[in-house]
């Protein structure tokens, strides 16, 4: 069934309720529907047909949801484009996705003039109200009201979105998502967390990722709730809006959770002055338990972990609302939409719940992508007998809870011993001077790889020697796991979704070591 039908249901039942707000701007469900119908009518009149692709190159804003809704009304395929992509990545995505329309700001249309010039066939719709451009403005389209647009019927297997991964290695990969993979994922979130029309989301994730759409804003729209958007991430804004508007739920990537904790620790505000939250969730990368525990105590809210991928149209491992978080565990697989198996690293046997051994997670079910866009070689690599190979190493406990160990690609083998960066990062995060940390493997002439810690500190007086001494004295850190190289930096590189970009770090410190060897 067409995803637009789920939003239309909320329009019928909650027409006067606020659907989305950002700053001083608010849209009721009725206003959202009216603007989307006007846009859909304009697109249809100008040749947009079922199956056509429309790109969205916008930061978080209410417009995003209007454009998505209008695209789906016509049976089109929405292509959310990472707003943090570099120009070469944007050029690739504009062409690879085969979009025929693109929505972007007027400012970005000037900034990307050269790229857009190579696609003269691409129809542009501009956000904003300036008259400097010759392209059509969304604000002008909204002035033309219509009731003539009806929702185009779509089958479950029809594509609804094409979402591109962050492209940390090589070119971005387009992931096909159907109406069914999306509806199954979104309805599962609503069911797991018992979302209703009375809930109010404080949205933080960028909507060009599954965290910003299928995990948060779309479940809110499908259930008739209210969304308050933060246009640009700021822990101070998250704290102030949480207190002013009293949302009932919010999601934070791990970096954001750390930011909030560090902000509360450094500010003189009373951290115990929050009300309204039923729960918050976090995910994106492993988060040291010391930050989770502080957050729960300061905010006074239950904190859930999640696991998901673009290939899964959102999350597939989390907690039911009534469950309590187990430290270090992502939760349980959502069995109503996915089957799960863990396979040993050598690929020879299944690992049962309760075994200590970690293995690679494979998934199959309603939420799994039908495949990558125009990437047959990747489809053959990632799909095995109908199962998606996630590339993540996890383990079960005896009760079926999953514990993330690491990305298969991030595993460090030093002197023949396996080291999982997450474990070392969790210990380093206990040091009071450490604000953020990433652990990677870098080349070593004897051990082949050495454990390397890249650290952002909050205390300017802290030194590499201080951190090394902490590691030496920590009873939980075996000698072969101790970082033999520690680098203190001002900030860590992030992907478009806000995760620490270890691919960039590996390349940077591998090149640094090569340059040093050549100099010697």
Buried (B, 14 or more C-beta within 10 A) or exposed (E): BBBBBBBBBBBEEBBEBBBBBBEEEBBBBBBBBBBBBBBBBBBBEEEBEEEBBBBBBBBBBBBBBBBBBBBBBBBBBBBBBBBBBEEEBBBBBBEBBBBBBBBBBBEBBEEBEEBBEEBEEBBBBBBBEEEEEEBBBBBBBBEEEBEEBEBBEBEBEBBBBBBBBBBBEEBBBBBBBBBBBBBBBBBBBBBBBEBEEEBBBBBBBBBBBBBBBBBBBBBBBBBBBBBBBBEEBBBEBBBEBBEEEEBBBBBBBBBBBBBBBBBBEEEEEEBEEBEBBBBBBBBBBBBBBBBBEBBBEBBEBBBBBBBBBBBBBBBBBBBEBEBEBBEBBBBBBBEEBBBBBBBBBEEEEEBEEEBEEBBBBBBBBBBBBBBBBEBEEBBEEBBEEEBBBBBBBBBBBEEEBBBBBBBBEBBBEBEEBBBBBBBBBBBBBEBEBBBBBBBBBBBBEEBEBBBBBBBBBEEEEBEBEBBBEBBEEBEEBEEBBBBBBBBBBEEBBBBBBBBBBBBBBBBBBBEEBEEEEEEE
